[in-house]
C-alpha cells in the first residue's frame, strides 16, 4: 500500500509541476482596462481592485492569437497581462487583448 501511495503522490507532483513552472515568476493581471497612456495601463480586476502595470517598448501585444499594438487597446476592453515584478512595480511582458466588457448595442435597422 505504501508503494502505491508514494507512486500516486509522485504522479500528482509531476503532473502539477509543469503548469506551475510554466508561469516563470510572472504575475497575471486579468480584468478590464480603466485607463491607459503610452507608459502604463490600469486594469480593474474581477475583485474590484485597480492594478497599474507599466508598459515598455518590449511589451508584446496580441489579439485573437495575432500580433497587435498598444494603440489597439481601448478603455473598457478585457485584457490578460503577464507582468514581471511585484504588486506595486509591475512591468508588462505581454498583454492579450480581449473583447470589450460592455460592447455598444448594434444599430437598429
C-alpha positions as CSV (number, residue, x, y, z in Angstrom):
1,X,0.0,0.0,0.0
2,X,2.9,2.4,0.8
3,X,4.4,1.9,-2.6
4,X,1.1,2.7,-4.3
5,X,0.5,5.8,-2.2
6,X,4.1,7.0,-2.9
7,X,3.6,6.4,-6.6
8,X,0.3,8.3,-6.7
9,X,1.8,11.2,-4.8
10,X,4.8,11.3,-7.1
11,X,2.5,11.2,-10.1
12,X,0.4,14.1,-8.7
13,X,3.5,16.2,-8.0
14,X,4.9,15.6,-11.5
15,X,1.6,16.4,-13.2
16,X,1.2,19.7,-11.3
17,X,4.8,20.9,-11.6
18,X,4.6,21.6,-15.3
19,X,1.8,24.2,-15.2
20,X,3.3,25.8,-12.1
21,X,6.7,26.2,-13.6
22,X,5.2,27.5,-16.9
23,X,4.3,30.8,-15.1
24,X,8.0,31.6,-14.8
25,X,7.6,34.1,-12.0
26,X,5.1,36.2,-13.8
27,X,2.1,37.9,-12.2
28,X,-1.1,37.6,-14.1
29,X,-3.5,40.5,-14.1
30,X,-6.9,39.9,-15.7
31,X,-9.6,42.4,-15.9
32,X,-10.9,45.5,-17.8
33,X,-8.9,48.5,-18.9
34,X,-9.9,51.6,-17.0
35,X,-7.2,54.0,-18.1
36,X,-4.0,53.9,-20.2
37,X,-1.3,56.0,-21.8
38,X,1.9,55.3,-23.6
39,X,3.7,54.2,-20.4
40,X,1.1,52.2,-18.4
41,X,-2.3,50.6,-18.3
42,X,-4.7,50.4,-15.4
43,X,-6.7,47.2,-15.1
44,X,-9.7,46.7,-12.8
45,X,-9.8,43.1,-11.7
46,X,-12.9,41.0,-11.0
47,X,-12.3,41.6,-7.3
48,X,-12.7,45.3,-7.9
49,X,-9.0,46.2,-7.4
50,X,-7.3,48.5,-9.9
51,X,-3.8,47.4,-10.8
52,X,-1.3,49.7,-12.6
53,X,1.1,48.0,-15.0
54,X,4.0,49.7,-16.7
55,X,4.3,49.3,-20.5
56,X,7.6,49.3,-22.3
57,X,9.0,49.1,-25.8
58,X,9.4,45.4,-25.3
59,X,5.8,44.7,-24.2
60,X,4.2,42.3,-26.7
61,X,0.5,42.8,-27.6
62,X,-1.7,40.1,-29.1
63,X,-5.4,39.8,-30.1
64,X,-7.0,36.6,-31.1
65,X,-3.5,35.0,-31.3
66,X,-2.2,37.5,-33.8
67,X,0.2,40.4,-33.3
68,X,-1.4,43.7,-32.1
69,X,-0.1,47.0,-30.9
70,X,-0.7,49.3,-27.8
71,X,-2.9,51.5,-30.0
72,X,-5.3,48.6,-30.4
73,X,-6.0,48.6,-26.6
74,X,-9.2,50.5,-25.6
75,X,-10.7,51.6,-22.3
76,X,-13.4,49.1,-21.4
77,X,-11.6,46.2,-23.1
78,X,-10.9,42.9,-21.3
79,X,-7.2,42.1,-21.0
80,X,-4.9,39.5,-19.6
81,X,-1.5,40.8,-18.7
82,X,1.7,38.8,-17.9
83,X,3.9,41.1,-15.8
84,X,7.2,40.9,-14.1
85,X,7.9,42.5,-10.7
86,X,5.9,43.0,-7.6
87,X,2.4,44.3,-6.9
88,X,3.5,48.0,-6.7
89,X,6.0,47.8,-9.6
90,X,4.7,45.6,-12.3
91,X,6.0,45.7,-15.9
92,X,4.1,44.0,-18.7
93,X,5.9,41.5,-20.8
94,X,2.7,40.5,-22.7
95,X,-0.8,42.0,-23.0
96,X,-3.5,39.8,-24.5
97,X,-6.4,41.9,-25.8
98,X,-9.9,40.6,-25.5
99,X,-13.4,41.8,-26.1
100,X,-15.0,45.0,-24.9
101,X,-16.5,44.5,-21.4
102,X,-19.7,46.3,-22.4
103,X,-20.0,46.3,-26.2
104,X,-22.1,49.0,-27.7
105,X,-25.5,47.8,-29.0
106,X,-25.8,47.2,-32.7
107,X,-27.6,50.0,-34.6
108,X,-31.3,49.3,-35.4
109,X,-32.1,48.5,-38.9
